[in-house]
Amino acid sequence: MPLQEATEKESLNFNQLCTFESFEEVWSHYGYKSGFKDVIEREFSRTKGITYLDHAGTTLYPESLVREFYQDISRNVYGNPHSHNPSSRLTHDTVEHVRYRILQHFNTTPDKYSVIFTSGCTAALKLVAESFPWSPPTAMEPASQFCYLTDNHTSVVGIRGVTSALGVVSLPVSPEEIEARARDVAQSECSSCQTPHLFCYPAQSNFSGRKYSLGYVRGIQARKLYPACDSQGRWFVLLDAASFASCSPLDLQEHPADFVPFSFYKMFGFPTGLGALLVRNDTAALLRKAYFGGGTAAAYLAGENYYVPTPNIANRFEDGTVSFLNVIALNHSFDTLHKLTGGMDKVQLHTFGLARYTYMLLSSLCHGNGQPVAQIYSDSEFENPSTQGAILNFNLTDCHGQIVGYSQVDKLASLFNIHVRTGCFCNTGACQIFLGTTNQDVKSNLQAGHVCGDDVDLVDGRPTGSVRVSFGYMSTFRDCQNFLNFVVECFVEKPVEVDQVKLDRLKSNTSSKGSSQYPVVNEYGGKAITKEAKSLGKAQYLTNIYIYPIKSCAAFEVTDWPVCPLGLLHDRGWMVVNGNGVCLNQKREPRLCLIHPQIYLPSNTLLLQASGMDTISVPLENHNEPHQSHGVCQSKLCGDRVQTVDCGDEAASWLSEFLGQPCRLIRQSPDFIRNMKKGVSSTALSLVNEAQYLMINHASVDLLQRHITSRYSITCYILVSRFRANLVISGLEPFEEDDWSHLIIGNTHFQVAGRCGRCQMIGVDQNTGAKTKEPLLSLSAYRKGKVTFGVYLVHQSLDGSNATLSVGYHFQMFLYVWKHGWVTILT
């Protein structure tokens, strides 16, 4: 075949991969409502012809935000809030209302936190550095420690400049050390030492987009994680939310960090020059402040060293008049964000989907000789929005494996009107980790003329930085497509090749197809899955947790989730019944899989979502509703008569409209006990079929996947979601789980209650509701008529009242074998 024809063929194959249809195959959460394209054209018309991919630098503001703000300040007179005239009172009241909206956005209240306005996140960090009660060493107590994750922004590490002059110990901590060096603190160590220490870490790395466990907040405060577990005293946590808050929901009720700094331009694009520090009120009393400006004093004397600060925390730390017009603009920023997107949970799903798709194709893209096109700097494979943000960091390589300097990429991108960010992104620690740059390298590069922010991208052939693309709530699939086409056109040695094996593996990762996530972390954060464990594929750990709030509806994937006496909290707690009170399942009504329930524990709500429908909420518990019995459920509830509570007319109307038949939503009555009939008879059940948990083995899924592929030459056939398991494990041989008797995951003990017999329900495509004969036919053929897949589990003991299962937990399995009249336990 002529070279030109071969190149065209390969390019065509890549163009076929880089389509919106292929995107929808791996991610179902795009946009926020119908007419997303019209919203983009109306609100961001100035970006026509521009591919803006630097949202981690600043996101873009919608045009209606500026118009509404202009109309506001055109209609109203806003005076200085320190005066008491009518215009000043209007300003004061509006500013206080905005403070409340900010706290509401982070799911907390004024009795827990105070909002201190600053010029940005860096100013907020500087405020903490200068007011934290650092203690020098004494004969009785050790010095304070300033501890920080090495993957931190310069502005966090810069606190060291203040503490070094005070005799305070500065301790950099690598991400791996936090949990690896954790230990339980003995009661004898919980002494009366009151030395204050500060631990700082980012909720999301601005370099790689890695999301660190929010469970670290409580873990450090309780001295259960390193470095707090090694040092006596009181530990406080500063959670840098600047990168995280731009695309992700943060719940301070669940994760009560002592200090939370951020900038508003990263969230809304407008206003700029405004940030905030959220401070726990209990912690604020410890802060010390030297300088005092206008508005911060209750009283002071000019001729005598006498000063009494105002009791209001925010006023005490806001020197002078705040940027009140910018604060007022935030009112419109929140309104517009909610109107266009519906909330941060939806923003998180939309932006993560775009980043994940870009990662999948870029990491699979190869030169004509098979050499990868990109070296990607990430601790994950973009499986889950709770562990990875909408940031993709990489360097491009040529067909010989040599790094292409980031300045060259930046210059060519500019020619294509593609806006990216290059360098080290004010995060030297992460840059060193991923690029393998030593401390001496950094010093040598400086001597060679390279300084932060310049365009010296290679020193002795080694990179000094990288390229970062990042997505915002208004990013579109076209942005992904434009960027990938740019890489192919300018940097790929033709013919273009794609690592199809890797791409298929990434596509089959069903974490991305899950419904909206509100992950609840355990007290100290789950055990992280290391990059080494993933690459080896030998570690035995829990890879996915799914709950199904409404029986037969879509899965709700979480990374950490509480365990209750019935199993995973709220798993199969509700079911849909038809007009005659008969339970509906996917065999009768396959469109149930298109209903995406989401549980939000902080607000005690169950959200119902489906394409083309408005989202509604149902209380998780409502003891005011009368109990009703809905008779015998015919869908594998073994004839049980289940006492239920009706969830009201709004939910019934919503379900009836979507499913096209009269329906009602009911939940199991909280005072009704349904016991398991087989196996452990004392085991209490929710509205599950057989047992509290269903577990499957990823190796078994992969084997069946390969069998189907060999039978039908299907390269992308997503199976995990069809088996509707609660727990997915990895690191084992296929179908090894069939012979287990007991299992320990983390600290929770389980008994295997039997194998799961499969029916035609696994033929329902969980993304479309279409019915197929697979994988039931292939399962039966491969297992020679035996159609079991996965095992049922019941828990035997819970690790206290706050038992939790977490993705990444390792497990141990047990097998009972009869030998010479004795029972042998194999582990």
C-alpha positions in Angstrom: 0.0 0.0 0.0 1.4 3.4 -0.9 2.6 5.5 2.2 0.0 8.2 1.5 -2.8 5.7 1.5 -1.5 4.0 4.7 -1.3 7.4 6.4 -4.8 8.3 5.4 -6.1 5.0 6.6 -4.5 5.2 10.0 -5.6 8.8 10.4 -9.1 7.8 9.5 -9.0 5.1 12.2 -8.0 7.7 14.7 -10.7 10.1 13.6 -13.2 7.3 14.0 -11.9 6.9 17.6 -12.0 10.6 18.4 -15.8 11.0 18.0 -18.5 12.1 20.3 -20.2 8.7 19.9 -17.0 7.0 21.2 -16.9 9.4 24.1 -20.5 8.5 25.0 -19.5 4.8 25.0 -17.3 5.4 28.0 -18.9 8.3 29.8 -22.5 9.2 30.1 -22.3 12.5 32.0 -21.9 15.3 29.4 -23.3 18.7 29.9 -26.0 19.6 32.4 -29.3 19.9 30.6 -30.7 19.9 27.2 -29.4 22.8 25.1 -25.9 22.7 26.5 -24.5 23.6 23.0 -26.8 26.7 22.9 -25.7 27.7 26.4 -22.0 27.6 25.3 -22.8 29.7 22.2 -24.8 32.2 24.2 -22.6 32.5 27.3 -19.1 32.0 25.8 -19.4 33.4 22.3 -16.0 35.1 22.7 -14.3 31.7 22.8 -15.3 30.9 19.2 -12.3 29.6 17.4 -10.4 29.2 20.7 -9.6 25.9 22.5 -9.2 27.0 26.1 -7.5 24.3 28.2 -6.1 26.3 31.2 -9.0 26.2 33.6 -6.7 25.2 36.4 -5.1 28.6 35.8 -8.4 30.4 35.7 -11.8 29.3 34.4 -13.9 31.5 32.2 -16.9 33.6 33.2 -20.2 33.5 31.4 -21.4 36.7 29.8 -24.7 36.7 31.7 -22.7 36.9 35.0 -21.1 40.2 34.0 -24.4 41.6 32.6 -26.3 40.8 35.8 -23.5 42.3 38.0 -23.5 45.4 35.9 -27.3 45.7 36.2 -27.0 45.3 40.0 -24.4 48.0 40.5 -26.3 50.2 38.0 -29.5 50.0 40.0 -28.1 50.1 43.5 -25.9 52.5 45.5 -23.3 50.5 47.5 -21.4 52.5 50.1 -18.5 51.7 52.4 -19.7 48.9 54.7 -17.9 50.6 57.7 -20.4 53.5 57.6 -24.0 53.3 58.8 -25.9 55.2 56.2 -28.5 53.4 54.0 -26.2 52.7 51.1 -23.5 51.3 53.5 -26.0 49.2 55.3 -27.1 47.7 52.0 -23.4 46.9 51.3 -22.9 45.4 54.7 -26.0 43.2 54.5 -25.2 42.0 51.0 -21.6 41.1 52.0 -22.9 39.2 55.0 -25.4 37.4 52.8 -22.5 36.4 50.5 -20.5 35.0 53.4 -23.5 32.8 54.2 -23.7 31.6 50.6 -20.1 30.7 50.6 -20.5 28.6 53.8 -23.6 27.0 52.3 -21.6 26.1 49.2 -19.2 24.1 51.3 -22.0 22.6 53.4 -21.3 24.3 56.7 -22.8 27.1 58.8 -21.7 30.4 60.5 -21.7 28.7 63.9 -18.9 26.4 62.6 -16.9 28.5 60.3 -16.0 32.1 59.5 -15.3 33.6 56.1 -12.3 36.0 55.9 -12.0 37.7 52.6 -8.5 38.1 51.1 -7.0 39.1 47.8 -6.6 35.4 46.9 -5.6 32.0 48.0 -1.9 33.1 48.5 -2.9 36.0 50.8 -5.1 33.6 52.8 -2.1 31.3 53.2 0.1 34.2 54.2 -2.5 35.2 56.8 -2.3 31.7 58.4 1.4 31.7 58.3 1.6 35.1 60.2 -1.2 34.4 62.7 -0.8 30.7 63.6 0.4 30.3 67.2 3.8 28.8 66.4 5.6 27.8 69.6 9.4 27.7 70.0 10.9 24.8 72.0 10.8 25.0 75.8 12.2 23.0 78.6 8.7 21.4 79.0 7.4 21.1 75.4 8.8 20.6 71.9 8.6 23.3 69.2 5.7 23.5 66.8 6.0 21.7 63.5 5.1 23.0 60.1 4.4 19.9 58.0 3.4 19.9 54.4 2.9 17.5 51.6 5.7 17.7 49.0 2.9 17.9 46.3 1.9 21.4 47.4 1.7 24.8 45.7 4.6 27.2 46.2 2.4 29.4 48.3 1.9 26.6 50.9 5.6 25.7 51.0 6.3 29.5 51.4 4.9 29.4 54.9 8.3 27.9 55.7 9.8 31.4 55.2 7.8 32.6 58.2 8.3 29.6 60.4 12.1 29.2 59.9 12.8 32.4 61.8 10.7 31.2 64.8 12.5 28.0 65.6 9.7 26.0 64.1 10.5 22.6 62.6 9.7 22.3 58.9 8.9 18.8 57.8 8.1 17.9 54.1 6.0 14.7 53.8 5.8 12.5 50.7 2.3 11.4 49.7 3.2 7.7 50.4 4.2 8.4 54.0 0.9 9.6 55.3 -0.7 6.2 55.5 2.4 4.0 55.2 3.8 5.4 58.4 0.4 5.7 60.2 0.0 4.0 63.6 -2.4 3.9 66.5 -1.4 6.3 69.2 -1.3 4.7 72.6 -3.4 6.4 75.3 -0.2 7.1 77.3 1.0 9.2 74.4 -2.1 11.4 74.6 -0.4 13.7 77.1 -1.3 17.2 78.2 1.2 18.6 75.6 -0.6 21.5 73.9 2.1 22.5 71.4 0.3 23.5 68.2 1.3 21.9 64.9 0.1 22.6 61.4 -0.2 20.0 58.5 -0.9 21.4 55.0 -2.0 19.4 52.0 -4.0 20.1 48.8 -7.4 18.5 48.3 -6.3 18.3 44.7 -2.8 18.5 43.2 -2.6 21.5 40.8 0.1 19.6 38.9 -1.4 16.2 38.3 -5.0 16.6 39.4 -4.7 13.8 42.0 -7.3 14.1 44.7 -5.9 13.3 48.1 -8.2 11.7 50.6 -10.4 14.2 52.5 -10.3 11.6 55.3 -6.8 12.8 56.1 -8.4 15.8 57.8 -9.8 13.8 60.7 -6.9 11.4 60.5 -4.3 14.1 61.2 -6.5 15.9 63.8 -6.9 12.6 65.7 -3.2 11.8 65.4 -3.9 8.5 63.5 -1.8 9.4 60.4 1.8 10.4 59.8 3.3 12.8 60.8 0.8 13.6 63.6 1.0 10.1 65.0 4.7 10.6 65.7 4.4 14.0 67.6 2.6 15.0 70.7 0.6 18.2 70.8 -2.5 19.6 69.1 -2.7 19.1 65.3 -4.4 21.4 63.0 -5.1 20.9 59.2 -4.9 23.4 56.4 -6.7 22.0 53.4 -5.7 23.9 50.2 -8.9 23.9 48.2 -7.8 26.3 45.4 -7.5 23.6 42.7 -10.2 21.2 44.1 -13.0 23.8 44.5 -13.0 24.7 40.9 -14.7 21.5 39.7 -15.6 19.5 42.8 -18.0 19.7 45.8 -16.3 20.0 49.2 -18.2 19.1 52.3 -16.8 20.7 55.4 -19.3 19.1 57.7 -17.8 15.7 56.8 -14.2 17.0 56.6 -13.8 19.8 59.1 -10.4 21.2 58.2 -9.2 24.0 60.4 -8.2 26.3 57.5 -9.5 26.3 53.9 -8.0 28.8 51.5 -9.2 29.3 47.9 -9.6 31.8 45.1 -12.9 32.7 43.5 -11.5 33.3 40.0 -10.7 29.6 39.8 -14.3 28.7 40.6 -16.2 31.4 38.6 -13.7 33.3 36.4 -15.0 36.5 37.8 -14.4 38.4 40.0 -10.6 38.3 40.1 -8.4 39.5 43.0 -10.6 38.0 45.6 -10.2 34.9 47.7 -11.2 33.7 51.1 -9.9 31.8 54.1 -12.5 29.6 55.9 -11.6 29.2 59.5 -13.1 26.9 62.1 -14.5 29.1 64.8 -13.0 26.8 67.5 -9.6 27.3 65.9 -9.8 31.0 65.3 -9.6 31.8 69.0 -6.0 30.5 68.9 -4.8 32.8 66.1 -2.6 35.8 66.9 -2.4 39.0 64.9 0.2 41.7 65.2 -0.8 44.4 62.6 -4.2 45.9 62.9 -5.9 48.0 60.2 -9.2 49.9 59.8 -12.2 48.0 61.0 -10.4 45.4 63.0 -10.4 47.2 66.4 -13.0 47.3 69.2 -10.8 50.0 70.7 -7.3 51.3 70.6 -5.2 54.4 71.6 -2.9 56.4 69.4 -0.7 57.6 72.3 -0.5 54.4 74.2 0.2 50.7 73.3 -3.4 49.7 73.8 -5.5 47.7 71.3 -8.5 45.4 71.7 -9.5 43.5 68.6 -13.1 43.3 67.5 -14.8 40.1 68.7 -16.0 39.3 65.1 -13.5 36.9 63.6 -13.9 38.1 60.0 -13.7 41.7 60.9 -10.6 41.1 63.1 -8.6 39.7 60.1 -9.9 41.9 57.3 -7.7 44.9 57.5 -9.3 47.9 55.9 -12.3 47.8 53.7 -12.9 44.6 51.8 -13.3 44.6 48.0 -17.1 44.9 48.5 -18.1 45.2 44.9 -16.2 42.1 44.0 -17.8 40.4 47.0 -21.2 41.5 45.7 -20.3 40.1 42.3 -20.0 36.7 44.0 -23.8 36.7 44.5 -24.2 36.6 40.7 -21.4 34.1 40.3 -23.1 31.6 42.5 -26.5 32.2 40.9 -25.1 31.8 37.4 -23.1 28.7 38.2 -26.2 27.0 39.7 -28.4 28.1 36.9 -26.1 26.8 34.2 -24.9 23.6 35.8 -27.2 22.6 38.6 -24.3 22.2 41.1 -20.8 21.1 41.7 -21.5 17.4 41.6 -22.6 17.8 38.0 -19.5 20.0 37.2 -17.3 17.3 38.6 -18.8 14.5 36.4 -18.8 16.6 33.2 -15.2 17.8 33.6 -13.8 14.5 34.7 -15.4 12.8 31.7 -13.6 15.1 29.3 -10.3 14.7 31.1 -10.6 10.9 31.2 -11.4 10.6 27.5 -8.5 12.8 26.6 -6.3 10.7 28.8 -7.5 7.5 27.2 -6.7 8.5 23.7 -3.5 10.4 24.4 -2.1 7.5 26.5 -3.0 5.1 23.7 -1.6 7.2 20.8 1.6 5.9 19.2 4.0 6.8 16.4 4.2 4.7 13.3 7.0 2.6 14.8 4.8 1.9 17.9 6.6 4.3 20.2 4.1 6.1 22.6 3.4 9.7 21.8 3.1 10.9 25.4 4.5 10.4 28.8 1.7 11.1 31.2 2.3 12.2 34.8 -0.5 10.7 36.9 -0.9 8.4 39.9 -4.1 7.0 38.4 -5.6 5.8 35.1 -8.5 8.3 35.5 -10.9 5.7 36.8 -12.8 7.7 39.3 -13.7 11.4 39.8 -13.3 11.1 43.5 -9.6 10.4 43.2 -8.7 12.3 40.0 -9.6 15.8 38.9 -10.0 17.4 35.5 -6.3 17.9 34.9 -4.0 16.0 32.5 -0.2 16.6 32.8 2.2 15.2 30.3 5.2 15.6 28.0 5.2 14.6 24.4 7.9 12.3 23.0 9.2 11.8 19.4 9.4 8.5 17.6 12.8 7.8 19.3 11.4 8.3 22.7 13.0 11.7 23.3 11.1 14.4 25.2 9.7 17.2 23.1 10.3 20.5 25.0 7.2 22.0 26.5 8.0 25.4 25.0 7.9 23.9 21.5 4.5 22.4 22.3 3.2 25.7 23.7 4.3 27.7 20.7 2.7 25.4 18.2 -0.4 25.2 20.3 -0.7 29.0 20.2 -0.6 28.8 16.4 -3.7 26.6 16.5 -5.3 28.9 19.1 -5.1 26.2 21.7 -4.4 27.6 25.2 -2.5 25.3 27.6 -0.1 25.8 30.5 3.5 24.8 30.6 6.3 24.7 33.2 6.2 23.4 36.7 3.0 25.2 37.7 4.4 26.6 41.0 4.6 23.0 42.3 8.3 22.1 42.4 7.7 19.1 44.6 5.3 17.3 42.2 7.5 18.3 39.3 10.5 16.6 40.9 8.5 13.5 41.7 7.1 12.9 38.2 10.1 14.1 36.2 12.6 12.4 38.4 14.5 15.6 39.1 16.8 15.6 42.1 17.5 18.5 44.4 20.9 18.8 42.8 19.4 18.9 39.3 17.3 21.9 40.3 20.3 23.7 41.6 22.3 22.8 38.5 19.5 23.9 36.2 19.6 27.3 37.9 23.3 27.6 37.3 22.6 26.6 33.7 20.3 29.6 33.4 16.9 28.1 34.0 14.5 29.9 36.4 10.9 29.3 37.2 8.6 30.6 34.5 11.1 30.8 31.7 11.1 28.8 28.4 14.2 26.7 29.1 12.4 23.4 28.7 15.3 21.0 28.3 18.6 20.8 30.1 21.0 18.2 28.8 18.0 16.5 27.1 16.0 16.2 30.3 12.8 18.1 30.8 12.5 21.0 33.3 8.7 21.0 33.2 5.7 19.7 31.4 2.4 20.5 29.6 -0.9 20.7 31.5 -4.4 20.8 30.0 -7.3 21.3 32.3 -11.1 21.5 31.9 -13.8 23.7 33.3 -17.6 23.5 33.5 -18.0 25.1 30.1 -15.5 22.8 28.3 -16.8 20.8 25.4 -16.0 17.6 23.6 -14.8 19.8 20.7 -12.0 21.0 23.0 -10.8 17.5 23.5 -11.1 16.8 19.8 -9.2 19.9 18.8 -6.4 19.2 21.2 -6.0 15.5 20.2 -6.1 16.4 16.5 -3.4 19.0 17.1 -1.1 16.5 18.7 -1.7 14.0 15.8 -1.0 16.7 13.2 2.1 18.2 14.7 3.8 15.6 16.8 2.9 12.1 15.6 5.2 10.3 13.1 2.9 8.9 10.5 1.2 6.5 10.1 -0.7 7.1 13.3 -1.1 4.0 15.4 -3.2 3.3 18.5 -2.4 0.9 21.3 -5.7 -0.9 20.9 -5.1 -3.3 23.8 -4.5 -0.4 26.2 -7.4 1.6 24.8 -9.8 -1.4 25.2 -8.6 -1.9 28.8 -9.2 1.7 29.6 -12.6 1.6 28.0 -13.6 -1.5 30.0 -12.9 0.3 33.2 -16.5 0.6 34.4 -15.7 3.1 37.1 -16.2 5.8 34.6 -19.7 4.7 33.6 -21.0 4.8 37.1 -23.7 7.3 38.2 -23.0 10.6 40.0 -20.9 10.2 43.0 -21.0 11.7 46.5 -18.2 9.7 48.0 -18.2 9.3 51.8 -14.8 8.7 53.2 -14.1 6.8 56.4 -12.6 8.5 59.5 -9.0 8.4 58.4 -9.1 7.8 54.7 -9.0 4.5 52.8 -5.8 2.7 51.9 -4.6 4.1 48.6 -4.1 1.9 45.6 -0.5 2.5 44.6 0.8 2.8 41.1 3.1 -0.1 41.7 0.2 -2.3 42.8 -1.7 -1.5 39.7 1.2 -2.1 37.4 2.0 -5.5 38.9 -1.6 -6.5 39.1 -0.8 -8.9 41.9 -2.1 -7.1 45.0 -5.4 -8.4 46.2 -7.6 -5.5 47.0 -11.1 -4.1 46.7 -11.3 -2.1 43.5 -14.9 -0.9 43.3 -17.8 -0.4 45.6 -21.3 0.0 44.2 -24.6 0.5 46.0 -28.0 0.3 44.4 -30.3 2.5 46.5 -33.3 1.6 44.4 -33.7 -2.0 43.5 -33.0 -2.6 39.8 -32.1 1.0 39.1 -28.6 2.2 38.2 -25.5 1.8 40.4 -24.1 4.5 42.6 -20.4 4.1 42.8 -18.4 5.2 45.9 -14.9 4.9 47.1 -15.7 4.6 50.8 -19.0 3.8 52.3 -20.5 3.0 55.8 -21.6 -0.6 56.7 -24.8 -1.1 58.6 -26.5 -4.2 60.0 -28.3 -4.8 56.7 -25.1 -4.4 54.6 -23.9 -1.3 52.7 -25.8 1.7 54.1 -29.0 2.3 52.0 -28.2 -0.5 49.5 -31.5 -1.7 48.0 -33.5 0.3 50.6 -36.1 1.3 48.0 -38.0 -0.4 45.2 -40.4 0.7 42.4 -43.8 -1.0 42.3 -46.4 -0.8 39.6 -50.0 0.2 40.1 -50.9 -3.2 41.6 -48.0 -3.0 44.2 -45.9 -5.6 42.3 -42.1 -4.9 42.4 -40.7 -3.9 39.1 -37.3 -5.3 38.0 -35.2 -5.0 34.8 -36.7 -8.2 33.4 -40.1 -6.5 33.4 -38.9 -2.9 32.9 -35.4 -2.6 31.6 -35.6 1.2 31.6 -35.1 1.1 35.3 -31.4 1.0 34.7 -31.6 4.5 33.2 -32.7 5.9 36.5 -29.7 7.1 38.5 -30.2 7.4 42.2 -27.7 9.3 44.2 -27.3 9.4 47.9 -26.1 12.5 49.6 -25.6 11.7 53.3 -24.9 15.2 54.6 -28.3 16.5 53.5 -30.1 13.2 54.2 -31.4 13.0 50.6 -31.9 10.5 47.8 -31.7 12.2 44.4 -33.4 10.8 41.4 -32.0 11.6 37.9 -32.8 10.4 34.4 -32.2 11.9 31.0 -34.8 14.4 30.1 -36.2 14.6 33.6 -35.7 17.2 36.3 -33.9 16.0 39.3 -36.0 15.5 42.4 -35.0 14.6 46.0 -36.5 12.2 48.5 -35.6 12.2 52.2 -33.5 9.2 53.2 -35.6 8.9 56.3 -39.0 10.4 57.1 -40.6 9.1 60.2 -43.7 11.2 59.8 -44.9 9.1 56.9 -47.4 6.3 57.6 -46.3 2.8 57.2 -48.0 0.8 54.5 -47.7 -2.8 53.4 -47.3 -3.4 49.7 -48.0 -7.1 49.7 -45.9 -9.9 48.3 -43.0 -8.8 46.1 -42.6 -11.3 43.2 -39.1 -10.5 42.2 -36.8 -12.9 43.9 -37.8 -11.9 47.4 -38.7 -15.5 48.0 -42.4 -14.7 48.7 -41.5 -12.4 51.6 -44.2 -9.9 52.7 -42.2 -6.7 53.1 -43.5 -3.9 55.2 -42.8 -0.6 53.4 -43.3 3.1 53.6 -44.6 5.1 50.6 -42.3 7.9 49.5 -45.0 10.3 48.3 -46.7 11.6 45.2 -43.8 13.6 43.8 -41.6 10.5 43.4 -44.6 8.5 42.1 -45.4 11.1 39.4 -41.7 11.3 38.4 -41.4 7.5 38.1 -44.7 7.2 36.3 -43.8 9.8 33.7 -40.4 8.3 33.0 -41.5 4.7 32.8 -44.8 5.4 31.1 -46.9 3.5 33.6 -48.4 4.1 37.1 -45.6 3.5 39.6 -44.7 4.3 43.2 -41.5 4.5 45.1 -41.5 2.6 48.4 -38.8 1.9 51.0 -38.4 -0.8 53.6 -39.9 0.2 56.9 -37.1 1.0 59.4 -38.7 -1.1 62.1 -39.4 -4.1 59.9 -36.9 -7.0 60.0 -36.5 -9.4 57.1 -34.2 -12.3 57.9 -32.2 -14.3 55.4 -33.8 -17.7 54.8 -30.8 -19.6 53.6 -27.4 -19.9 55.3 -27.1 -17.6 58.3 -30.8 -17.3 59.3 -30.2 -14.5 61.8 -28.8 -12.2 59.1 -31.0 -9.2 58.5 -31.6 -8.1 54.9 -32.7 -5.1 53.0 -34.7 -5.5 49.7 -31.9 -7.6 48.2 -32.6 -10.9 46.5 -30.5 -13.4 48.5 -27.8 -11.9 50.8 -26.4 -8.6 52.1 -23.6 -8.4 49.5 -22.8 -9.6 46.0 -19.1 -9.8 45.1 -17.4 -10.5 41.8 -13.8 -11.1 40.8 -12.4 -8.8 38.1 -10.3 -11.7 36.8 -13.4 -13.7 36.2 -15.0 -10.8 34.3 -11.9 -10.4 32.2 -11.8 -14.0 31.3 -15.5 -14.0 30.2 -14.8 -10.8 28.3 -12.0 -12.5 26.3 -14.3 -15.5 25.7 -17.0 -13.2 24.2 -14.4 -11.3 22.2 -13.1 -14.5 20.7 -16.7 -15.7 19.8 -17.9 -12.5 18.3 -14.8 -10.4 17.6 -16.3 -7.7 19.8 -13.5 -5.5 21.1 -15.5 -3.3 23.5 -18.1 -5.2 25.5 -18.4 -3.8 29.0 -19.5 -6.5 31.4 -18.8 -5.4 35.0 -21.9 -3.2 35.3 -24.2 -6.0 34.0 -23.5 -8.3 37.0 -24.6 -5.5 39.4 -22.2 -6.4 42.2 -21.7 -4.5 45.4 -18.0 -5.3 45.7 -15.4 -5.9 42.9 -12.1 -7.5 43.9 -8.8 -7.8 41.9 -5.5 -9.7 42.0 -6.8 -13.3 41.8 -7.3 -16.2 39.4 -10.6 -16.4 37.5 -13.4 -18.0 39.4 -11.2 -18.6 42.4 -13.9 -17.0 44.5 -16.3 -20.0 43.9 -14.5 -22.1 46.6 -14.1 -19.6 49.4 -15.9 -19.9 52.7 -14.8 -16.7 54.5 -13.3 -13.3 53.6 -11.8 -10.4 55.4 -11.8 -7.0 53.8 -10.1 -4.4 55.8 -11.4 -5.2 59.3 -14.7 -6.5 58.3 -15.3 -10.3 58.3 -17.6 -11.9 55.8 -19.0 -15.4 55.3 -19.7 -16.7 51.8 -23.3 -17.5 51.6 -23.3 -19.2 48.2 -22.8 -18.6 44.5 -25.0 -16.2 42.5 -27.1 -18.0 39.9 -27.6 -15.7 36.8 -30.6 -15.1 34.7 -31.5 -13.1 31.6 -31.3 -9.9 33.6 -27.5 -9.7 32.9 -28.5 -9.3 29.2 -29.7 -5.8 29.9 -27.2 -3.1 28.8 -26.9 -0.9 31.8 -26.2 2.2 29.7 -29.1 1.9 27.3 -31.6 -0.5 28.7 -31.4 -2.7 25.5 -31.8 -6.4 26.0 -29.3 -8.9 24.6 -28.6 -12.6 24.8 -25.1 -12.0 26.0 -23.3 -12.5 28.3 -25.6 -15.3 29.5 -25.0 -17.5 26.4 -21.2 -17.2 26.7 -21.3 -17.7 30.4 -23.3 -20.9 30.0 -21.0 -22.1 27.1 -17.8 -21.4 29.0 -19.0 -22.9 32.3 -20.6 -25.8 30.5 -24.2 -25.0 31.5 -23.3 -23.6 34.9 -24.6 -20.0 35.0 -23.3 -18.9 38.4 -21.1 -15.8 38.5 -20.0 -14.1 41.7 -20.7 -15.0 45.3 -23.0 -13.8 48.0 -21.6 -12.5 51.3 -22.9 -11.7 54.7 -20.8 -9.9 57.3 -20.0 -11.7 60.5 -18.7 -8.8 62.6 -18.4 -5.1 62.2 -15.4 -3.1 63.3 -17.4 -0.8 65.7 -20.4 1.3 65.0 -18.5 3.3 62.3 -17.5 0.3 60.1 -16.5 1.3 56.6 -15.5 -0.4 53.4 -13.0 1.5 51.2 -11.6 1.0 47.7 -8.0 -0.1 48.1 -8.6 -2.2 51.2 -6.6 -5.5 50.9 -8.4 -8.7 51.7 -7.7 -12.2 52.9 -9.8 -15.2 51.9 -10.3 -18.6 53.6 -11.1 -22.0 52.2 -12.4 -24.9 54.4 -11.2 -28.3 53.2 -12.1 -31.7 54.7 -8.9 -33.7 55.2 -8.7 -36.9 57.4 -11.8 -36.0 59.3 -10.5 -32.5 60.2 -11.3 -29.1 58.8 -8.2 -27.3 57.4 -8.3 -23.6 56.8 -6.3 -22.5 53.7 -5.5 -18.8 53.3 
